[in-house]
Amino acid sequence: MTAATARVPVLAHPTIRPGGGWVPSSPCGPHCQPPSAPGALPVLRFAALAGLVLLALLGTPLLPRRPRGRWLRSCSRAALRVAGVRLVVSGADGYRAGGGVLVVANHQSWIDVLALTAVAPVRILAKREVQTWPVIGSLAARGDALFLDRTELRSLPATVAGAADALRAGAVVAVFPEGTTWCGAASGPFRRAAFQAAIDARVPVRPVAITLRLFDGSPARAATFVGDQELVDSVRRVLRLPGLVCELTILPELAPDADRRELARAAAGAIAEVTGVAHLASLRQLSGLRRNFGGVSAVKPPSPLSIQS
């Protein structure tokens, strides 16, 4: 299970395939990360983390939907603590004041999913392949995740309609519009389709900026989950870090009055104001970033002027 498959990527700017499917991608990979921290793996913490995942898996189907959300929130908080990740939340008190809301966030790691869930129960919009993964697939399904078939573009309207129905019913639906993880030195374009669900349901969009840093304030590139990295390897790297902070900045709501292009641009801009990393605005710029930085030691952020549209 690699970073290209073992995460919860959703609705990003795709690479279109001849058969009609699409796969989001980024130029980030191992060259973006520092060497793994030396030292032995904290075996007890690794075992405790695995135990928490199993506990969440066994307990989730026994609970009705509302208590199930609170249960998964508690499990996510505990998993972050066991992994040595300190969660810091700033901005608003939560994702919504009442009713449904579409939460959109930048995406760097599997830590992001735990962090979003630790704040409040959310329904993650995930690719369909997640359902087939051992343990994680069952946990996602039992956590009421929404699934998207990326191999069939004709299914996208139905997926958006399903997300809109969940929003109308009062759910918090969380999506990573980049569709795949980035290393944090650069950020990908925001796919617009997910924003249509908020417009159709007439619910607000809540941007959330996620920042991973070490205790000394430096970027935690080692905690990102990019390229062909194995999930277990990523967990090991995180557990070996001397201290990790995941900061969520919950930003003001965006009213569903604009079209989805404007909503996507506004959400990406609000998140970039916090992270200091501008999001690419087009597939053309993404291709240019791959050409320019795909083989160097780190993916450099594009010039702010290059993302104007």
C-alpha positions as CSV (number, residue, x, y, z in Angstrom):
1,M,0.0,0.0,0.0
2,T,1.6,3.2,-1.2
3,A,1.0,6.9,-0.8
4,A,-0.6,6.9,-4.2
5,T,-3.2,4.5,-2.9
6,A,-3.3,4.4,0.9
7,R,-4.8,7.7,1.7
8,V,-8.1,9.4,1.3
9,P,-7.6,11.5,-1.9
10,V,-10.7,13.1,-3.4
11,L,-11.7,15.4,-6.3
12,A,-8.4,17.0,-7.4
13,H,-7.4,18.3,-10.8
14,P,-7.0,15.0,-12.7
15,T,-4.9,13.4,-15.4
16,I,-7.4,12.3,-17.9
17,R,-7.0,8.7,-19.1
18,P,-8.2,7.3,-22.5
19,G,-10.9,5.2,-20.8
20,G,-12.6,8.2,-19.3
21,G,-11.0,7.9,-15.8
22,W,-8.8,10.4,-14.1
23,V,-6.0,10.2,-11.5
24,P,-4.8,13.2,-9.5
25,S,-1.0,13.5,-9.1
26,S,1.7,15.8,-7.9
27,P,5.4,16.1,-8.6
28,C,6.1,15.5,-4.9
29,G,8.0,12.5,-3.8
30,P,10.9,11.2,-1.6
31,H,13.2,14.0,-3.0
32,C,11.0,16.5,-1.1
33,Q,11.6,14.9,2.3
34,P,14.7,14.9,4.6
35,P,16.2,11.6,5.6
36,S,14.3,9.6,8.2
37,A,15.1,10.5,11.8
38,P,17.6,8.0,13.2
39,G,16.8,5.7,16.1
40,A,14.8,2.7,16.9
41,L,11.1,2.5,16.1
42,P,9.0,3.2,19.2
43,V,7.4,-0.3,19.2
44,L,5.0,0.3,22.0
45,R,3.6,3.4,20.4
46,F,3.3,1.6,17.0
47,A,1.4,-1.2,18.7
48,A,-0.8,1.2,20.5
49,L,-1.6,3.0,17.3
50,A,-2.5,-0.3,15.6
51,G,-4.6,-1.2,18.6
52,L,-6.6,2.0,18.4
53,V,-7.3,1.4,14.7
54,L,-8.6,-2.1,15.5
55,L,-10.7,-0.7,18.4
56,A,-12.2,1.9,16.2
57,L,-13.0,-0.8,13.6
58,L,-14.7,-3.1,16.1
59,G,-16.6,-0.4,18.0
60,T,-17.9,1.7,15.1
61,P,-20.6,-0.8,13.7
62,L,-22.1,-1.2,17.1
63,L,-23.1,2.4,17.5
64,P,-25.9,4.5,15.9
65,R,-24.8,7.3,13.6
66,R,-24.6,10.2,16.1
67,P,-22.7,8.3,18.8
68,R,-20.6,6.7,16.1
69,G,-19.3,10.1,15.0
70,R,-18.4,11.0,18.6
71,W,-16.6,7.6,18.9
72,L,-14.5,8.1,15.8
73,R,-13.7,11.6,17.0
74,S,-12.4,10.2,20.3
75,C,-10.4,7.5,18.5
76,S,-8.9,10.1,16.1
77,R,-7.8,12.3,19.0
78,A,-6.3,9.2,20.8
79,A,-4.5,8.1,17.7
80,L,-2.9,11.5,17.2
81,R,-1.7,11.5,20.8
82,V,-0.2,8.0,20.5
83,A,1.5,9.0,17.3
84,G,3.1,12.0,19.1
85,V,1.2,14.5,17.2
86,R,0.0,17.6,19.1
87,L,-3.2,19.0,17.6
88,V,-3.6,22.8,17.7
89,V,-6.9,24.3,16.5
90,S,-7.4,28.0,15.9
91,G,-10.0,30.2,14.3
92,A,-13.6,29.2,14.7
93,D,-14.8,26.9,17.5
94,G,-15.9,24.3,15.0
95,Y,-16.9,23.7,11.4
96,R,-20.5,24.9,11.6
97,A,-23.0,26.9,13.7
98,G,-25.8,24.6,12.5
99,G,-26.8,22.6,9.4
100,G,-24.6,21.1,6.8
101,V,-21.2,22.5,5.7
102,L,-18.6,21.5,3.1
103,V,-15.1,21.4,4.7
104,V,-12.2,21.8,2.3
105,A,-8.6,21.5,3.3
106,N,-5.1,21.2,1.8
107,H,-3.6,17.7,1.9
108,Q,-0.2,16.6,3.0
109,S,-0.5,13.4,5.0
110,W,-2.8,10.7,6.5
111,I,-2.5,12.8,9.6
112,D,-4.9,15.3,8.0
113,V,-7.8,12.9,8.1
114,L,-7.3,12.2,11.8
115,A,-7.0,15.9,12.5
116,L,-10.2,16.8,10.7
117,T,-12.1,14.0,12.4
118,A,-10.7,14.9,15.8
119,V,-12.3,18.3,15.7
120,A,-15.8,17.1,14.9
121,P,-17.5,14.1,13.2
122,V,-17.1,14.4,9.4
123,R,-18.0,12.3,6.4
124,I,-14.9,12.1,4.2
125,L,-15.3,12.1,0.4
126,A,-12.9,9.3,-0.7
127,K,-12.0,7.4,-3.8
128,R,-13.8,4.1,-4.3
129,E,-10.6,2.0,-4.0
130,V,-10.5,2.9,-0.3
131,Q,-13.3,0.4,0.2
132,T,-11.1,-2.5,-0.8
133,W,-8.2,-1.7,1.6
134,P,-7.8,-4.0,4.6
135,V,-8.9,-2.5,7.9
136,I,-8.9,1.1,6.5
137,G,-11.6,0.3,3.9
138,S,-13.9,-1.2,6.5
139,L,-13.3,1.7,8.9
140,A,-14.0,4.3,6.2
141,A,-17.2,2.6,5.1
142,R,-18.4,2.3,8.7
143,G,-17.5,5.9,9.3
144,D,-20.1,6.9,6.6
145,A,-17.5,7.9,4.0
146,L,-18.7,8.9,0.6
147,F,-17.0,7.2,-2.3
148,L,-16.1,8.4,-5.8
149,D,-15.3,6.1,-8.8
150,R,-12.4,7.8,-10.5
151,T,-12.3,5.3,-13.3
152,E,-15.7,6.5,-14.6
153,L,-16.2,10.2,-15.1
154,R,-19.9,9.7,-15.8
155,S,-20.3,8.8,-12.2
156,L,-19.1,12.2,-11.0
157,P,-22.5,13.9,-11.1
158,A,-24.1,11.2,-9.0
159,T,-21.2,11.5,-6.5
160,V,-21.8,15.3,-6.3
161,A,-25.5,14.7,-5.9
162,G,-24.8,12.2,-3.1
163,A,-22.6,14.7,-1.3
164,A,-25.3,17.4,-1.7
165,D,-27.9,15.1,-0.2
166,A,-25.6,14.5,2.8
167,L,-25.1,18.3,3.2
168,R,-28.8,18.9,3.0
169,A,-29.3,16.3,5.8
170,G,-27.0,18.4,8.0
171,A,-23.7,16.4,7.6
172,V,-20.3,17.9,7.7
173,V,-18.7,16.6,4.5
174,A,-14.9,16.9,4.2
175,V,-12.9,16.9,1.0
176,F,-9.3,17.5,-0.1
177,P,-9.8,19.4,-3.4
178,E,-6.2,18.9,-4.4
179,G,-7.0,15.2,-4.7
180,T,-3.6,13.9,-3.6
181,T,-0.9,14.8,-1.1
182,W,1.7,17.5,-1.6
183,C,4.9,18.1,0.4
184,G,3.9,21.5,1.7
185,A,6.6,23.4,-0.2
186,A,4.1,23.6,-3.1
187,S,0.3,23.1,-3.3
188,G,-1.9,21.8,-6.0
189,P,-4.9,23.2,-7.8
190,F,-8.4,22.9,-6.2
191,R,-10.8,20.7,-8.2
192,R,-14.1,22.5,-8.5
193,A,-16.6,19.6,-8.6
194,A,-16.9,19.2,-4.8
195,F,-17.9,22.9,-4.5
196,Q,-20.9,22.2,-6.7
197,A,-22.3,20.0,-3.9
198,A,-22.3,23.0,-1.6
199,I,-24.0,25.2,-4.2
200,D,-26.7,22.6,-4.9
201,A,-27.4,22.1,-1.2
202,R,-27.2,25.8,-0.4
203,V,-24.8,25.3,2.5
204,P,-21.5,27.2,3.2
205,V,-18.0,26.1,2.4
206,R,-15.6,26.1,5.4
207,P,-11.9,26.3,4.3
208,V,-9.4,24.7,6.8
209,A,-5.7,25.3,6.5
210,I,-3.5,22.4,7.8
211,T,0.1,23.0,8.7
212,L,2.6,20.3,9.8
213,R,5.6,21.6,11.8
214,L,8.1,20.5,14.3
215,F,8.1,21.9,17.9
216,D,10.8,24.4,16.8
217,G,8.5,25.8,14.2
218,S,10.2,24.4,11.1
219,P,8.2,22.6,8.4
220,A,7.7,18.9,9.1
221,R,8.4,17.7,5.6
222,A,9.2,14.2,7.0
223,A,5.6,13.9,8.1
224,T,4.2,14.3,4.6
225,F,2.9,11.2,2.8
226,V,3.9,11.6,-0.9
227,G,4.9,9.7,-4.0
228,D,5.3,5.9,-3.7
229,Q,5.9,5.9,0.0
230,E,4.5,3.0,1.9
231,L,1.9,3.8,4.5
232,V,3.8,1.8,7.2
233,D,7.0,3.6,6.3
234,S,5.2,7.0,6.7
235,V,3.9,6.0,10.1
236,R,7.4,4.9,11.2
237,R,8.8,8.3,10.1
238,V,6.2,10.1,12.1
239,L,6.7,8.0,15.2
240,R,10.5,8.7,15.0
241,L,10.0,12.5,14.9
242,P,11.1,14.3,18.1
243,G,7.9,16.3,18.2
244,L,5.2,17.1,15.6
245,V,2.4,19.7,15.6
246,C,-0.6,19.6,13.3
247,E,-2.2,23.0,13.3
248,L,-5.7,23.4,11.9
249,T,-6.9,27.0,11.2
250,I,-10.6,27.0,10.7
251,L,-11.3,29.9,8.4
252,P,-14.5,32.0,7.9
253,E,-17.3,30.4,5.9
254,L,-17.8,31.1,2.3
255,A,-21.4,31.6,1.2
256,P,-22.6,29.4,-1.7
257,D,-23.5,32.4,-3.7
258,A,-20.7,32.4,-6.3
259,D,-20.1,29.7,-9.0
260,R,-17.9,26.8,-8.1
261,R,-14.9,28.3,-9.9
262,E,-15.0,31.3,-7.7
263,L,-15.6,29.3,-4.5
264,A,-12.6,27.0,-5.3
265,R,-10.4,30.1,-5.9
266,A,-11.6,31.8,-2.7
267,A,-11.0,28.7,-0.6
268,A,-7.6,28.0,-2.0
269,G,-6.6,31.7,-1.5
270,A,-7.8,31.7,2.1
271,I,-5.8,28.6,2.9
272,A,-2.8,29.9,1.1
273,E,-2.9,33.1,3.3
274,V,-2.3,30.8,6.4
275,T,0.1,28.3,5.0
276,G,2.1,30.9,3.0
277,V,2.1,28.5,0.0
278,A,0.1,29.5,-3.1
279,H,-2.0,26.9,-4.8
280,L,-1.6,26.3,-8.5
281,A,-4.5,27.5,-10.5
282,S,-4.4,25.2,-13.6
283,L,-3.3,21.9,-15.0
284,R,-0.9,23.8,-17.3
285,Q,0.9,25.2,-14.3
286,L,1.0,21.8,-12.7
287,S,2.7,20.4,-15.8
288,G,5.2,23.2,-15.7
289,L,6.0,22.5,-12.0
290,R,6.7,18.9,-12.9
291,R,9.0,19.9,-15.7
292,N,10.9,22.4,-13.7
293,F,11.2,20.7,-10.3
294,G,10.3,17.1,-10.7
295,G,13.9,15.9,-10.4
296,V,15.5,18.3,-7.9
297,S,16.0,17.9,-4.2
298,A,12.8,19.7,-3.2
299,V,9.7,21.0,-4.9
300,K,9.9,24.7,-4.8
301,P,6.8,26.9,-4.5
302,P,5.8,28.7,-7.6
303,S,6.1,32.5,-7.8
304,P,2.9,34.2,-6.6
305,L,2.8,35.9,-10.0
306,S,2.6,32.5,-11.7
307,I,-0.7,31.6,-10.2
308,Q,-2.7,34.7,-11.2
309,S,-5.6,33.8,-13.4
